[in-house]
Amino acid sequence: MTTSMAASHSVGKILNDAIFGASGAAVKAAQEFGADKVTNATIGAIMDDEGKISCIPTMEKVFRSLPMNDIIPYAPISGIPAYLDTVIDLTFADQKPEGYFAAVATAGGTGAIHHAIANYSEKGDQVLTADWFWGPYNVLCGEAGRKLATYKLFDAAQNFNIESFAAKVDELLQVQQSLLIVINTPAHNPTGYSLSENDWTKVLDVCREHAKGDRKKISILVDIAYIDYAGEKSATRKFMKQFSGLPENIFVMFAFSMSKGYTMYGQRTGALIGLSANKEIITEFANINKYTSRATWSNINRGAMTVLTRIQQDAALLKKFEAEREVLYQMIRERGAIFMQEAQACGLKALPYKAGFFLSVPAKDPGAVCNKLHEELIFAVPLKIGVRIAVCAVSAQKMKGIAQKTLNALNFVEGK
């Protein structure tokens, strides 16, 4: 009897998404006990102090004002030209490195990561990222016929573990001719960590060493989905200047997203930006990613692209928009500070949180810790090596006491 009509490479695909699973449990608890009694620390979106999703008012105003002919027509496959120029400017601000640039519009930041994996890693090869990572990286690699390899993000002193990074790059380039490295910074998901300028200097030194003599090809994808909530615009981008004058066989890309910075999560609008010292490599980048877009989603959300360009091209609108976003950033900062201060006070060993939507706590059995927290009506996301807490989604009032309760749950599970 036929039990599957799927192609052999698709048999057995089942998506077990820890984030949406944990979120579903929180929603169910809210229905049973009341939303005011439940702490939903699973949501990767900014929620206000009443638990409602936050929206930047100027974005909403511009979005609602768009005429139909800016919403319903097909957009160019690569994206609206003004949008592409603008996202390059937004990515670098006043820290633009020297080189050639191009951008292609993508279905959110996820689409940018998809294109980077599809076009800058070989089938069957391993893609490298940190051991604390956003779960869909693994799904994206698997779907494309790649595997995800990891290095240890933190050393014993909770600093960036350059030794582990260097060792893993060396190990993979012993058996691969090329390597795609995905680095989510600043305001890393799921830890809230940001690589320093010195960290980046060391990362690029490792890459240069392996790129000597054109022996190997190295591509670096910087996932900057949370950059607008990482700190002052210029300071958070200062590391980008280090990408000037890299060897031609080190290629740098950036995954840009409108989801967080514009509170337009569901509009699925982003971009992949390429940077190279070689103009021909950038021409190739634009061509192959346009091809992959046509073969994947054809083209993306015209209205959202127009919203971004309208805001950026109007100085008064932009000033208002950035001031409104700053309010959200400060709200998240306050929540993160409460958790980290209380963690230090009670002895909870949380990972170093710099900024962003999430922070994390290492755990030997994350699922059991999260289940224990359910007894307190606190819902977090169990990762492979720890528990992720969405500071973007928990009010300052509800944040108080979570660190102690997390420590209690950890101690219970680990028998301390």
Summary of the structure (lengths in Angstrom):
residues: 416
radius of gyration: 21.4
end to end distance: 52.7
largest distance: 66.9
contacts: 1395
relative contact order: 0.17
helix: 49%
strand: 16%
